[in-house]
Amino acid sequence: MKKILLIAMGVAGLAVAGGKSYSFTLYEPALLGPMKLAPGDYQVSVTDQKAVIRSGKTHCEAAVRIETAGNKYGSTTVRFENGDGKMHIQEIHVGGTKTRLVFNE
């Protein structure tokens, strides 16, 4: 059975640079497509329907769909799916905005 988790991400300050670039923090290892992301701070840049996630030397690209929620998110959260014993990033809800980044694996 697939289990969906929603974990709040503590972000020192939401960074929005260039209109479509956001910061988030992972507190446990997670997968985005085939790429394994270690716990830490990340920057995601969105161009068209592609997200580029960076942290130090780590670099990962994934297809993304940008959606607008009805209300602003109070904090940045990452939604995971645990279907095979590993946490897969499904969505990032950007705190202080109505923006939801939906990843298609």
N, C-alpha and C positions, 0 to 999 in steps of 0.2 A: 504494500500500500504506500502510495506517495504521501509524504508529509510536507506541508508548506509551513515555513516559519517566517516570521517577521521580526527582525532584530533592529532595535534603534541603534543608530551609529552616532557616537559623540563626536562632534566636529568642532574644533576650536573656533572656527569662523568659516562660514560658507564662502568659498571664493568663487566669484563669477567674473571671469575675464573673457573679453571678446564675445560676450553674449551667450555662448553655448559651451562653457567650460565649467566643470563643477568638481568640488573636492568631496571625498568621502573616506571613511576609515573602516577597515575590516578588522575584527577582533578574533577571527578564527580563519583557518585556511578555507578557500572556496575555489570553485572552478567557474570559468567563463569560457564556454566552448571547451576545447581541449587544454586550454591554458590554466595552470594552477597558480592562484594568487595567494601569497603568504599574508599573514596579518600585517597591517601597516596602513599608512596614509597613501591615498591614490588620487590622481587627477584624471578625470574623464573629459575628453573633448569630443564634441559631436559635430559632424559635418555631413549634411544630407542624411543618409540612412546608415552611417558608419560611425561607430564609437571607437576612439583610441584611448586606452587606459595605460597610464604610466605611473611608475614609482621607481625612482633611481634607474637601474639598468633594465628593469622589467618593462616590457612593452607588449601590448596585446590589442588586437583589433577584433571587433565583433559587429554583426548586423544589429541595428537598434531601431526602434520605432519610438518617436516622441509623442506622448499623449498629454492632454490637458485635463486635470481633475476639476471637479466642481468647486472645491475649496482648497485653500493653501495648506500645505503640509507644515505642521508645527516644528518638525525636526527632520533631518535627513535620515532615511531608513533604507535598508537593503532587504529585499524579499528574496528568500532562498527556497529552493525545492530540494528535498532529500528523498530521492527515489532509489538510489543504489548505494546508500551508506556514505555518500559524498555530498557536500553542500554545493549546489549549482545556483549562481546568481540569475534570478529571473527578472527583477525590476529594481530600479533605484528611484525612490521618491525624494525629490530635492526640497529640503526644508526652506520655508519662507517663500516658496513659489507654488504654482499649480502644476509643475512639470513632473512627469513620470517617464522614465526611460525604461522601455520594455525590450529585453533581449530575446532574440529568436535563436534557439540552438537547433 
